[in-house]
């Protein structure tokens, strides 16, 4: 005879495995520090590229003014200012990334814990029937 409770539980488990379960299993296959560190590294690289693009666009847009004032410009001071802005941007971006990816890792682990509890419950249902 078909046990409706088992069928409902198996359907929920299969739905989870096809949906958010794939992503959560991938996330939890890493140690917490490895996952967060890798994501922060990717974020720092993206922030660096974004900063370079913004500076490049700014320089391209103001190229004529820059060429006229190139001999009056203090390049070392300008470089220090750019470095300061770059470090602020990357620092803030990495701090936000740390918070976001820590939350995602915690959420994925909690979701998988719930999934494994449902699997144990399903196993107990089968063991109780036999």
Secondary structure, 3 states (H helix, E strand, C coil): CCCHHHHHHHHHHHHHHHCHHHHHHHHHCCCHHHHHHHHHHHHHHHHHHHHHHHHHHHHHHCHHHHHHCCCCCCHHHHHHHHHHHHHHHHHHHHHHHHHHHHHHHHHHHHHHHHHHHHHHHHHHHHHHHC
